Amino acid sequence: MNLIRPSRNLRLRDALVPLVAAIAIAYFAYHAMHGRYGFINWLALQDRVETLHGELKEVRGERERLERRVALLRPESLDPDLLDERARATLGYADPNEIIILDRSGRKR
């Protein structure tokens, strides 16, 4: 009885396709996790977005506070107390009846 034995060349050819497929899958899996647009970078971007949203909220709050102060200095809604405060701070004047307290940084309070 003659048994047909596969040639050594045939076994190598049969293993080549799954080997190439496994390498391709490993390549794409690695880049899906660690690549420029991979999962790990996506998580880092999400964290950065959350951080920037927090900073944006703080900056918007500061801007609203400054806009309220500027609105008080407009001619149509001038607040005399705020005008007096800003003029004294800018010019460095004080009323003779006022008590000036300096903190450690040298600023007037």
BALOBA-1460 file (C-alpha; in Angstrom, 3 decimals):
// residues 109
<rec num="1" residu="m" x="0.000" y="0.000" z="0.000"/>
<rec num="2" residu="n" x="1.351" y="3.374" z="-1.034"/>
<rec num="3" residu="l" x="0.755" y="6.229" z="1.313"/>
<rec num="4" residu="i" x="0.920" y="9.638" z="-0.138"/>
<rec num="5" residu="r" x="3.065" y="11.810" z="2.018"/>
<rec num="6" residu="p" x="2.740" y="15.555" z="1.707"/>
<rec num="7" residu="s" x="5.889" y="17.202" z="0.637"/>
<rec num="8" residu="r" x="7.693" y="19.457" z="3.033"/>
<rec num="9" residu="n" x="6.954" y="22.365" z="0.684"/>
<rec num="10" residu="l" x="3.216" y="21.850" z="1.037"/>
<rec num="11" residu="r" x="3.295" y="21.998" z="4.861"/>
<rec num="12" residu="l" x="5.209" y="25.287" z="4.765"/>
<rec num="13" residu="r" x="2.749" y="26.757" z="2.259"/>
<rec num="14" residu="d" x="-0.207" y="25.699" z="4.453"/>
<rec num="15" residu="a" x="1.326" y="27.414" z="7.494"/>
<rec num="16" residu="l" x="2.284" y="30.591" z="5.634"/>
<rec num="17" residu="v" x="-1.250" y="31.998" z="5.225"/>
<rec num="18" residu="p" x="-2.233" y="31.652" z="8.916"/>
<rec num="19" residu="l" x="1.158" y="33.038" z="9.962"/>
<rec num="20" residu="v" x="0.776" y="36.131" z="7.765"/>
<rec num="21" residu="a" x="-2.799" y="36.584" z="9.018"/>
<rec num="22" residu="a" x="-1.650" y="36.318" z="12.651"/>
<rec num="23" residu="i" x="1.090" y="38.905" z="12.073"/>
<rec num="24" residu="a" x="-1.382" y="41.275" z="10.395"/>
<rec num="25" residu="i" x="-3.867" y="40.859" z="13.259"/>
<rec num="26" residu="a" x="-1.130" y="41.490" z="15.832"/>
<rec num="27" residu="y" x="0.009" y="44.606" z="13.943"/>
<rec num="28" residu="f" x="-3.470" y="46.110" z="13.768"/>
<rec num="29" residu="a" x="-4.286" y="45.116" z="17.367"/>
<rec num="30" residu="y" x="-1.119" y="46.828" z="18.630"/>
<rec num="31" residu="h" x="-1.878" y="50.020" z="16.721"/>
<rec num="32" residu="a" x="-5.505" y="49.948" z="17.812"/>
<rec num="33" residu="m" x="-4.286" y="50.155" z="21.406"/>
<rec num="34" residu="h" x="-1.045" y="52.152" z="21.234"/>
<rec num="35" residu="g" x="-1.139" y="53.940" z="17.890"/>
<rec num="36" residu="r" x="-1.623" y="57.644" z="17.281"/>
<rec num="37" residu="y" x="-5.390" y="57.214" z="17.179"/>
<rec num="38" residu="g" x="-5.425" y="54.186" z="19.476"/>
<rec num="39" residu="f" x="-7.514" y="53.507" z="22.551"/>
<rec num="40" residu="i" x="-4.903" y="54.674" z="25.058"/>
<rec num="41" residu="n" x="-4.441" y="58.018" z="23.302"/>
<rec num="42" residu="w" x="-8.215" y="58.358" z="23.062"/>
<rec num="43" residu="l" x="-8.454" y="57.989" z="26.856"/>
<rec num="44" residu="a" x="-5.723" y="60.613" z="27.305"/>
<rec num="45" residu="l" x="-7.609" y="62.971" z="24.984"/>
<rec num="46" residu="q" x="-10.817" y="62.465" z="26.955"/>
<rec num="47" residu="d" x="-8.978" y="63.367" z="30.160"/>
<rec num="48" residu="r" x="-7.528" y="66.470" z="28.500"/>
<rec num="49" residu="v" x="-10.991" y="67.495" z="27.262"/>
<rec num="50" residu="e" x="-12.389" y="67.252" z="30.807"/>
<rec num="51" residu="t" x="-9.485" y="69.320" z="32.161"/>
<rec num="52" residu="l" x="-9.956" y="71.992" z="29.502"/>
<rec num="53" residu="h" x="-13.709" y="72.124" z="30.143"/>
<rec num="54" residu="g" x="-12.949" y="72.852" z="33.808"/>
<rec num="55" residu="e" x="-10.490" y="75.587" z="32.860"/>
<rec num="56" residu="l" x="-13.014" y="77.052" z="30.419"/>
<rec num="57" residu="k" x="-15.636" y="77.191" z="33.161"/>
<rec num="58" residu="e" x="-13.208" y="79.053" z="35.457"/>
<rec num="59" residu="v" x="-12.224" y="81.514" z="32.730"/>
<rec num="60" residu="r" x="-15.860" y="82.194" z="31.836"/>
<rec num="61" residu="g" x="-16.617" y="82.884" z="35.496"/>
<rec num="62" residu="e" x="-13.704" y="85.300" z="35.718"/>
<rec num="63" residu="r" x="-14.808" y="87.003" z="32.518"/>
<rec num="64" residu="e" x="-18.371" y="87.430" z="33.817"/>
<rec num="65" residu="r" x="-17.013" y="88.927" z="37.051"/>
<rec num="66" residu="l" x="-14.870" y="91.388" z="35.095"/>
<rec num="67" residu="e" x="-17.760" y="92.269" z="32.768"/>
<rec num="68" residu="r" x="-19.925" y="93.105" z="35.796"/>
<rec num="69" residu="r" x="-17.216" y="95.410" z="37.156"/>
<rec num="70" residu="v" x="-16.762" y="97.092" z="33.782"/>
<rec num="71" residu="a" x="-20.522" y="97.582" z="33.481"/>
<rec num="72" residu="l" x="-20.458" y="99.469" z="36.792"/>
<rec num="73" residu="l" x="-17.916" y="101.901" z="35.331"/>
<rec num="74" residu="r" x="-19.923" y="102.747" z="32.198"/>
<rec num="75" residu="p" x="-21.309" y="106.300" z="32.108"/>
<rec num="76" residu="e" x="-24.941" y="105.169" z="31.962"/>
<rec num="77" residu="s" x="-24.599" y="103.057" z="35.121"/>
<rec num="78" residu="l" x="-21.686" y="104.602" z="36.998"/>
<rec num="79" residu="d" x="-21.270" y="103.384" z="40.577"/>
<rec num="80" residu="p" x="-19.689" y="106.206" z="42.626"/>
<rec num="81" residu="d" x="-18.206" y="103.854" z="45.222"/>
<rec num="82" residu="l" x="-16.458" y="101.748" z="42.601"/>
<rec num="83" residu="l" x="-15.224" y="104.863" z="40.804"/>
<rec num="84" residu="d" x="-13.834" y="106.218" z="44.081"/>
<rec num="85" residu="e" x="-12.166" y="102.890" z="44.877"/>
<rec num="86" residu="r" x="-10.517" y="102.634" z="41.442"/>
<rec num="87" residu="a" x="-9.395" y="106.291" z="41.432"/>
<rec num="88" residu="r" x="-7.784" y="105.957" z="44.866"/>
<rec num="89" residu="a" x="-6.091" y="102.661" z="43.933"/>
<rec num="90" residu="t" x="-4.798" y="104.035" z="40.643"/>
<rec num="91" residu="l" x="-3.628" y="107.403" z="41.946"/>
<rec num="92" residu="g" x="-2.463" y="106.137" z="45.329"/>
<rec num="93" residu="y" x="-4.526" y="108.651" z="47.303"/>
<rec num="94" residu="a" x="-6.178" y="108.183" z="50.667"/>
<rec num="95" residu="d" x="-8.532" y="110.342" z="52.695"/>
<rec num="96" residu="p" x="-6.908" y="111.894" z="55.802"/>
<rec num="97" residu="n" x="-9.543" y="110.205" z="57.995"/>
<rec num="98" residu="e" x="-8.870" y="106.727" z="56.567"/>
<rec num="99" residu="i" x="-6.733" y="104.097" z="58.247"/>
<rec num="100" residu="i" x="-4.453" y="102.230" z="55.839"/>
<rec num="101" residu="i" x="-3.435" y="98.682" z="56.734"/>
<rec num="102" residu="l" x="-0.601" y="97.083" z="54.774"/>
<rec num="103" residu="d" x="-0.401" y="93.310" z="54.586"/>
<rec num="104" residu="r" x="2.910" y="91.440" z="54.312"/>
<rec num="105" residu="s" x="3.030" y="91.844" z="50.529"/>
<rec num="106" residu="g" x="2.943" y="95.646" z="50.903"/>
<rec num="107" residu="r" x="-0.458" y="96.048" z="49.298"/>
<rec num="108" residu="k" x="-3.065" y="98.350" z="50.850"/>
<rec num="109" residu="r" x="-6.269" y="96.838" z="52.131"/>
